[in-house]
Amino acid sequence: MAGQNPIILIPARLASTRLPNKPLAPIGGLAMIVQVLKRAQEADCGRVVVAAAEAEIAETVEAAGGEAVLTDPALPSGSDRIHAALQSVDEKRAHDVVINLQGDLPTLEPVLVRDCLTALDGADMSTLVAEISDPQERDNPNVVKAVLSFETDKKASHLARALYFTRATAPSGDGPLYHHIGIYGYTRAALDKFVALPPSPLEQREKLEQLRALEAGFTIHAALVDTVPVGVDTPEDLAHAEAVLQKQGQI
């Protein structure tokens, strides 16, 4: 979009029950947070800053030539963390668009960042979805589904308004289901408003933060993409991500 001045913010904290010190876990000779930083930089969409909860993360990022800012470890969510980082690194509010990129997606294809940025046009927020092809994902509550409908014309079907997000198998009936990819774009005003809202009833019920935005009347555009990055939560995920990066020629 013309006139945008985007910033990509990557929230990261050491606290992880299944993979201790997850952001610093090595993948291909680099800490995972550095691999994510590199993918974000390769997207070439604008400034990239890691919103670190601990000094060890910030130091690792800065040693790799990246930009990091320390945030309060007690912040309750990634959205709160990126908002706090934004106040620190952009007091003059030069950046009007924010991409929230999770720090545990080292296999992210850089084009996905650009897709999320493009999808924000005319909406408060944007995100990404991919059609579910693995039958096991359909009923897996760890695979969040986006409820939305695309135009039947494939040439026009890349963007739709998200109506709901759920861990349930939805919608019912014949037709595709869509795997939600946890990358978000925000207008600066929408992010300010979002973090000021209390957790909503559906958010608390489904354990999905984006439902707070929908309950508050935000518009969320979702872009349909054909690849899902590997999220790293366990040692097995870490090994899988390393194998994927090797296949992609990134390491």
TAPE-V353938 format. One record per backbone hydrogen bond with DSSP energy under -0.5 kcal/mol. CO is the residue of the C=O (numbers start at 1). NH is the residue of the N-H. E is the energy in kcal/mol with one decimal. If there is no record, write none. Layout:
[[CO,NH,E] [CO,NH,E]]
//
This chain:
[[1,4,-1.4] [5,96,-0.6] [5,97,-0.8] [6,47,-0.9] [7,9,-0.6] [7,99,-2.5] [8,49,-2.7] [9,11,-0.6] [9,101,-2.5] [10,51,-2.1] [11,103,-0.9] [12,53,-2.0] [14,21,-1.1] [14,22,-0.7] [19,22,-0.9] [21,24,-1.6] [22,25,-1.8] [23,33,-2.7] [25,32,-2.0] [27,30,-1.5] [30,27,-3.5] [31,34,-0.9] [31,35,-1.9] [32,36,-2.4] [33,37,-2.2] [34,38,-2.5] [35,39,-2.0] [36,40,-2.3] [37,41,-2.5] [38,42,-2.4] [39,43,-1.0] [40,45,-0.5] [41,44,-1.2] [47,8,-3.4] [48,67,-0.5] [49,10,-2.3] [49,51,-0.5] [50,52,-1.1] [50,69,-2.4] [51,12,-2.3] [52,71,-2.8] [54,57,-0.6] [54,58,-1.6] [55,59,-2.9] [56,60,-1.8] [57,61,-2.4] [58,62,-2.6] [59,63,-2.2] [60,64,-1.0] [61,66,-2.6] [62,65,-1.6] [67,50,-2.4] [69,52,-2.2] [72,75,-1.8] [77,81,-1.9] [78,82,-2.6] [79,83,-2.0] [80,84,-2.2] [81,85,-2.3] [82,86,-2.4] [83,87,-1.9] [84,88,-1.3] [85,89,-2.5] [86,90,-1.8] [90,93,-1.8] [94,96,-0.6] [96,188,-2.4] [97,7,-1.6] [98,100,-0.5] [98,186,-2.7] [99,9,-3.1] [99,101,-0.8] [100,102,-0.6] [100,184,-1.9] [102,105,-0.8] [104,232,-2.0] [105,108,-1.5] [108,110,-0.5] [109,112,-2.5] [110,113,-1.1] [110,114,-1.2] [111,115,-2.4] [112,116,-2.2] [113,117,-2.0] [114,118,-2.5] [115,119,-2.2] [116,120,-0.7] [117,120,-0.8] [118,121,-1.4] [120,123,-2.7] [124,187,-1.9] [125,221,-2.4] [126,185,-2.3] [127,223,-2.3] [128,181,-2.6] [129,225,-2.9] [130,179,-3.2] [133,135,-0.7] [134,137,-1.8] [134,138,-0.6] [135,138,-0.9] [135,139,-0.5] [137,140,-0.9] [139,141,-0.7] [140,143,-1.7] [142,144,-0.8] [144,180,-3.3] [145,166,-2.4] [146,148,-0.7] [146,178,-0.5] [147,163,-2.7] [147,164,-1.2] [152,154,-0.7] [153,156,-1.9] [154,157,-0.9] [156,159,-0.5] [158,224,-2.7] [160,162,-0.5] [160,222,-3.3] [164,147,-3.3] [166,145,-3.4] [168,170,-1.0] [177,132,-2.9] [178,146,-2.2] [179,130,-2.0] [180,182,-0.6] [181,128,-1.0] [181,183,-2.6] [182,102,-0.5] [184,100,-3.4] [185,126,-2.0] [186,98,-2.8] [187,191,-2.2] [188,192,-2.2] [189,193,-2.1] [190,194,-2.9] [191,195,-2.2] [192,196,-0.8] [193,197,-0.6] [194,197,-1.4] [200,204,-2.3] [201,205,-2.0] [202,206,-3.0] [203,207,-1.7] [203,208,-1.1] [208,211,-1.4] [209,212,-1.6] [209,213,-0.6] [210,214,-1.6] [211,215,-2.6] [212,216,-1.3] [213,218,-2.5] [214,217,-1.6] [219,124,-1.1] [219,125,-2.2] [220,162,-3.1] [221,127,-2.1] [222,160,-2.0] [223,129,-2.4] [223,225,-0.6] [225,131,-0.5] [227,229,-0.5] [229,231,-0.6] [230,107,-0.6] [231,233,-0.7] [234,238,-2.1] [235,239,-2.0] [236,240,-2.2] [237,241,-2.9] [238,242,-2.1] [239,243,-2.0] [240,244,-2.3] [241,245,-2.5] [242,246,-2.1] [243,247,-2.1] [244,248,-2.2] [245,249,-0.6] [245,250,-2.6] [245,251,-0.9] [246,249,-0.9]]
//
